[in-house]
């Protein structure tokens, strides 16, 4: 019998690069707040419970979560002391614990299922997802000569040789055994330049670590600013249009057509160029030609 799966979504960041009075994770991607995409993905992946860690100054985010699903537990990170500190605020970490970021709207339920299945299959205390992408510049996954996980080197700490030779990156999707995770969280320190408790430091205290490589680098996109909102929207819009076309809708010109995620369009409908369809609009199936 599989362990329970608790999903923890980290959404307490200030989002300063967004330059907005609206909490970052409430910015819209194809008609939905980006955090809704993450919540729906972890729910569809089989999470038994969902906890979202939020900033206490973001009352509108807490209200949105309560309205979306009253069963979601909202936990406050009252001081911005890092991602590990955010996770330390969550009580009752047991069973399998999935940790994802609230600014990852492109993450799919199928990828989450794959990470959780790999974690359970490997029977290791920790699993992290990575992506091979030479265009990124995030925390690098360093492997030993045997191919096993050795450490994560954050972007600011990577020297020139590492930047040139290592192109496997940590993307912030993790699955842990709850017991070892709690023990590791209690051991990490904030002895770094930022004075923060980093979640990646738990891997110094949890071994061995399983690595799952994502096939689609786009799923790992963290939306940090408005340029990334636009990029994520473009990718999500393509997914929506492809799904509609697979369901029998004709999109004459996908490049000039914009359709929100909650729009319902019937089979054999023809959507002409320069169409913009928003909200919960619904059309029935088109009648056969006479």
C-alpha positions in Angstrom: 0.0 0.0 0.0 1.4 3.4 -1.0 2.1 6.1 1.5 -0.1 9.1 1.7 0.9 12.1 -0.5 1.0 15.5 1.0 1.6 18.4 -1.5 3.3 21.5 -0.2 3.2 24.5 -2.5 5.6 27.3 -1.7 4.0 30.7 -2.4 5.3 33.1 0.2 7.8 35.0 -1.9 7.5 38.8 -2.2 7.6 38.6 -6.0 9.5 41.9 -6.2 10.5 41.4 -9.9 6.9 41.4 -10.9 6.6 45.0 -9.7 3.0 44.6 -8.8 0.7 45.1 -5.8 -1.0 41.8 -6.7 0.7 38.7 -5.3 2.8 37.1 -7.9 1.0 33.7 -8.0 -2.3 35.5 -8.6 -1.2 36.8 -11.9 -3.3 35.3 -14.7 -2.1 32.7 -17.2 -4.8 32.0 -19.9 -7.7 33.0 -17.6 -6.5 31.4 -14.4 -4.3 32.6 -11.6 -1.0 30.7 -12.0 -1.2 29.1 -8.6 -4.5 27.5 -9.7 -2.7 25.6 -12.4 -0.3 24.3 -9.8 -3.0 23.3 -7.4 -5.0 21.5 -10.1 -1.8 19.7 -11.2 -1.0 18.3 -7.8 -4.6 17.4 -7.2 -4.9 15.5 -10.4 -1.6 13.8 -9.6 -3.3 12.2 -6.5 -2.3 14.5 -3.6 -4.3 13.5 -0.5 -3.9 16.9 1.0 -2.6 20.3 -0.2 -0.8 22.9 2.0 0.1 26.3 0.6 2.7 28.4 2.4 1.9 32.1 1.9 3.1 35.6 3.0 0.9 37.0 5.8 0.7 40.3 4.0 -1.0 38.6 1.0 -4.5 38.4 2.5 -6.1 38.3 -1.0 -4.1 35.1 -1.8 -5.3 33.4 1.4 -8.9 34.4 0.5 -8.6 33.1 -3.0 -7.3 29.7 -1.8 -10.2 29.4 0.7 -12.7 30.2 -2.0 -11.1 27.8 -4.5 -11.0 24.9 -2.2 -11.8 25.1 1.6 -9.8 21.9 2.2 -6.5 23.6 1.2 -4.5 24.3 4.4 -3.0 27.8 4.4 0.2 28.2 6.4 2.0 31.6 7.0 5.7 32.2 6.7 5.8 35.3 8.9 9.5 36.1 8.2 11.1 35.7 4.8 14.0 33.4 5.9 14.2 31.1 2.9 12.5 28.1 1.3 13.5 25.6 4.0 12.2 28.0 6.6 8.9 28.1 4.7 8.7 24.3 4.8 9.5 24.3 8.5 6.3 26.1 9.1 4.3 23.1 7.9 3.3 20.6 10.7 2.7 16.9 10.3 5.1 16.1 7.4 4.6 12.4 7.1 4.2 9.8 4.3 5.4 11.1 1.0 5.9 14.9 0.8 5.8 16.6 -2.6 7.2 20.1 -2.7 6.7 22.4 -5.6 6.7 26.2 -6.3 3.6 28.2 -6.7 5.0 30.1 -9.7 5.3 27.0 -11.9 2.0 27.0 -13.9 3.4 24.9 -16.7 4.0 21.9 -14.5 1.7 19.0 -15.5 0.0 16.3 -13.4 1.7 13.6 -15.6 5.1 14.9 -14.6 4.2 15.0 -10.9 2.9 11.5 -11.2 6.2 10.4 -12.8 8.3 12.1 -10.0 6.2 10.5 -7.3 6.3 7.1 -8.9 10.0 7.3 -9.4 10.4 8.3 -5.7 8.3 5.3 -4.5 10.0 2.9 -6.9 13.6 3.9 -6.0 12.8 3.6 -2.2 15.2 6.4 -1.5 14.4 9.1 1.1 14.6 12.0 -1.4 13.9 12.6 -5.1 14.5 15.8 -7.1 13.6 16.7 -10.6 16.2 18.1 -13.0 16.4 19.3 -16.5 19.3 19.4 -19.0 19.1 22.8 -20.6 22.3 24.8 -21.6 20.2 28.0 -21.8 19.4 28.0 -18.1 21.5 29.4 -15.3 20.1 28.1 -12.0 21.3 25.7 -9.3 23.4 23.0 -11.0 23.1 19.3 -10.1 26.6 17.9 -9.7 27.0 14.1 -10.0 29.8 12.0 -8.8 31.9 9.7 -11.1 29.3 7.0 -10.5 26.5 9.2 -11.8 24.9 9.5 -8.4 23.8 12.8 -6.9 26.6 14.6 -5.2 25.4 18.2 -4.5 23.6 21.3 -5.8 25.7 24.3 -6.6 23.6 27.5 -6.6 24.0 29.9 -9.5 26.0 32.5 -7.5 28.4 29.9 -6.3 29.2 28.3 -9.6 32.7 28.9 -11.0 33.5 29.3 -14.7 34.4 25.6 -15.2 31.2 24.4 -13.7 29.2 26.8 -15.8 30.8 25.5 -18.9 30.6 21.7 -18.1 27.5 21.2 -16.1 24.1 21.8 -17.7 21.8 19.8 -15.5 19.7 22.0 -13.3 17.6 21.7 -10.3 14.0 22.8 -11.1 12.5 22.9 -7.6 10.3 19.8 -7.7 10.9 17.4 -4.9 9.5 14.3 -3.2 10.6 13.3 0.2 9.9 10.7 2.9 8.4 12.8 5.6 10.5 11.4 8.5 13.9 12.0 7.0 12.8 15.4 5.7 11.8 16.6 9.2 15.1 15.5 10.6 17.1 17.2 7.8 15.1 20.4 8.1 16.1 20.6 11.8 19.8 20.3 10.9 20.3 23.0 8.3 21.6 26.4 9.1 21.5 29.9 7.7 25.3 30.3 7.5 25.3 31.9 4.1 25.6 35.3 2.6 21.8 35.8 2.5 21.3 34.5 6.0 18.5 32.2 4.8 17.6 28.6 5.2 17.7 27.0 1.8 15.7 23.9 1.0 18.5 22.5 -1.2 20.7 22.3 2.0 18.6 19.3 3.2 20.4 17.2 0.6 23.5 17.4 2.7 21.6 15.4 5.3 19.5 13.1 3.2 21.2 10.3 1.1 20.9 8.7 -1.3 19.0 11.0 -3.6 17.1 10.0 -6.7 17.1 12.3 -9.8 14.3 12.4 -12.3 15.1 14.2 -15.6 12.2 16.1 -17.1 11.6 15.7 -20.8 10.2 19.2 -21.4 12.3 22.1 -20.0 9.3 24.4 -20.3 7.5 22.7 -17.4 10.3 23.8 -15.2 9.8 27.5 -15.9 9.5 29.6 -12.8 7.5 32.8 -13.5 9.4 35.5 -11.8 8.5 38.6 -13.8 6.1 39.8 -16.4 8.2 38.6 -19.3 8.0 35.1 -17.9 4.2 35.6 -17.6 4.0 36.3 -21.3 6.3 33.3 -22.1 4.2 31.0 -19.9 1.0 32.3 -21.4 2.3 31.6 -24.9 3.1 28.0 -24.1 -0.1 27.4 -22.2 -2.1 28.9 -25.1 -0.5 26.5 -27.5 -1.5 23.6 -25.2 -5.1 24.8 -25.0 -5.4 25.2 -28.8 -3.9 21.8 -29.4 -6.3 20.2 -27.0 -9.3 21.9 -28.7 -8.1 20.8 -32.1 -7.7 17.2 -30.9 -11.3 17.4 -29.7 -12.6 18.3 -33.1 -12.5 22.2 -33.1 -11.0 23.9 -36.2 -8.7 26.7 -35.3 -8.0 28.5 -38.7 -5.1 30.5 -37.5 -3.6 29.4 -34.1 -1.1 32.3 -34.1 -3.9 35.0 -34.0 -6.3 33.1 -31.7 -6.5 33.5 -28.0 -8.8 31.2 -25.9 -8.9 31.0 -22.1 -8.5 27.7 -20.3 -12.1 27.5 -19.0 -13.7 28.1 -22.4 -15.8 25.2 -23.8 -16.1 24.8 -27.6 -18.2 22.1 -29.2 -17.1 19.7 -31.9 -16.9 21.0 -35.5 -16.9 24.6 -34.4 -14.7 26.8 -36.6 -12.8 29.5 -34.8 -11.8 32.3 -37.3 -8.5 34.3 -37.2 -8.2 37.1 -34.6 -10.7 35.5 -32.3 -10.4 36.2 -28.5 -12.6 34.1 -26.3 -12.4 34.6 -22.5 -13.9 33.5 -19.2 -16.3 30.5 -19.0 -17.7 31.0 -22.5 -19.4 27.9 -23.9 -20.5 26.9 -27.4 -22.3 23.7 -28.4 -21.3 21.4 -31.2 -21.8 22.8 -34.7 -24.6 21.3 -36.8 -23.6 19.1 -39.8 -23.6 20.9 -43.1 -26.8 20.3 -45.2 
